[in-house]
Amino acid sequence: MSESQDQRVMIVGAAPGQDSDPTRPLVPTRSGQGTAASLLRLMQIDPCSFEVTFDRHYIIPLHAGRSRNGDRFPKAMVLAGVARLIPLFRDRTVVLIGKKTATAFRIGDLAPCTWGQQTLGSSSEDNRMTTIAWVPNPCGINLWWNDPTNKQTGEAFLVALGQHAFDLSLRGLAA
């Protein structure tokens, strides 16, 4: 991994959308709805810039289907995904998208859109101090975003995150 990749902010979501390909650039669905479209719009960034600026990962590498309560999030797949991702977090800045994702990494008690220092991992080998934050899923069906104060906080956080990550990527390219 190059130094510029190490400096990129990691964005971790629960799983790609039903019509998404996690190996291709993040693109909004045809309807313009969903997490990808919301993130790009709120961060004021285009899909190509997003891919250059951020290091995107998912806990579950594929869409696991729908359930009565939304997208499925099978426990065995979640545990395997968390174990796979934690080693990548060392000395990184990480933003988790969605409460399910925050809960999977056991940082759900951190207030949304605030930065914290968390030790993640269960063994001394895995323990890593990580600068981390989580943002409720901005896809428009989340009640947190319906509160005007929360909406303003979330939008400001994502715009600042986009600018910060872009600045970091420019420094990495110049090095």
N, C-alpha and C positions, 0 to 999 in steps of 0.2 A: 504494500500500500504506500502510495507516495505521500510526501509531507502535506501537499495541498489537500489530499483526501482526508488525512488525519485531522485537518483543521476545519473541514466542513461540518456544519451542524447536522446531526443525525435526526431525521424525522422518522418516527416509528408509528405505524398504524396497526390496527387489529388484523386486517386482511385486505387484499385488493377488492375493488368492487366487482360485482357480478360480470360486467362487460369489460373489465380491465385486464391488461397483460402486464404483470409486474416487471417483466424484462424490457418493456418499452417505456418511452417517456410518459410521464403523468399527463393524461389528457382528460378533459371533462367529457362526460357522457354526451350523447347527441342531444339529450334534453336540457343540458346545461345545469342539471341538478347534481347533488351528491357531494361527497367530501372533496374530491379532486377539484371540481369547479369552484367550490366555496373557498378552499385554501388559496387557489391561484388568484381569485378575485380579491379576497381580503388582503393577501400579501402584495397585491399589485405587481404580479410577476407572470411571465409567460411560461409555458411548459418547458421549453428548452433551457431557459435561464434557471428554472427550478431544478432541473436535473444536474446542471453544472454547479449550482450553489449549494445544494443539499445532498446528503447521503441518505437515500430513502430505503427503508426496510419495513417488513411486515412481520408480525408475530407468526401468523399463519400465511404461508406463501401462496395460497390459493383461496378463492371464495368458497366457503364451506356450506353454502346454501342458506336458505331462509327458514326461520321458525315462526311460530305465532308471535314472538316478541321481537322480531327483527332478524338480523343476520345471526347465523349460528356461530358459536365460539366454543368448539369442543375442548374440554379440559385437557385431554391428553395432548392434543395438538398445541394448545396454549403453553403447557409446561415445557414441551420440547422446543417450542419457538423462543420462549424466555431464556432457556438454558443455552440456546444457540446464539442469542443476541448479547447476553451479558458480557461475554469476553470482549466484545467490540466496543464497550462503553468506556473503557479506561481512558481517563484524561480527555474525555470528549464532552461536548455540549449536546444534550439530547432533549428533544421535544417529543412527547408522546401525544398522539391524537386520540382523544376519546377516553371516557371514564373506564371502559372495559380494559383498555390498554394500560392506563395508570394503575388500575387495581391488579392487573396481572403482574406488574413489576412492584407491587406493594407500596406505591407512593400515592394512593388514592386520598390519603389524609392531607397531602400538600394542597393548598388552595389553588384553584385554577389560575393560570396565567401569572404565576409567581415562580421565581427561580429558587431552587434549593440545592443543597449539597447532600447527596444521598450515598450511602454505602450499599452497593448491590452485590448479591452473590452469597452463596451459603458456605463456601469454604474459604480458607485464607488465600488460596490461589485465585479464587474468583472475586474476592472482595475488591471493589474498585470505588474510589470516590468519584462521583459523577455529578456534573452540573446538569440539573434536570428540571424540566417543567412539563406540565401537561395542559392541554387545551381541550375543553369539551368539543365534541365533534361539531363542526360548524355547518353541517349539511342542511340546516333549517328545520329539522324535526326534533331538535333538542330544546327542552324548556329553558335551560340556562341562558341560551341566546335570546330568548323572548323578553327577558328583563332588560330595559334600556341601559341601565348602568353596567350590567354584565356585557351587553353587546358592545358598548363603547370601550370597555376594558379589553375585551377579546380582540376587537378590531385594532386597537392601538398596539397590543402585544404582537399580533401577527405582522403588522406593518413594520414595527421595530425589528422583529425577528428577521424578516426578509431583508431589511437594510443591513443589519448586523452580519448576517450570513453572506451577503453579497460583498461587503467590505472585507470579510475574512478570506473569501475566495480570491479577491483581487490581490490581497497580500500574498497568498499562497502562489499565485501565478507569477508575481513579480520576484519571488525568492529564487 
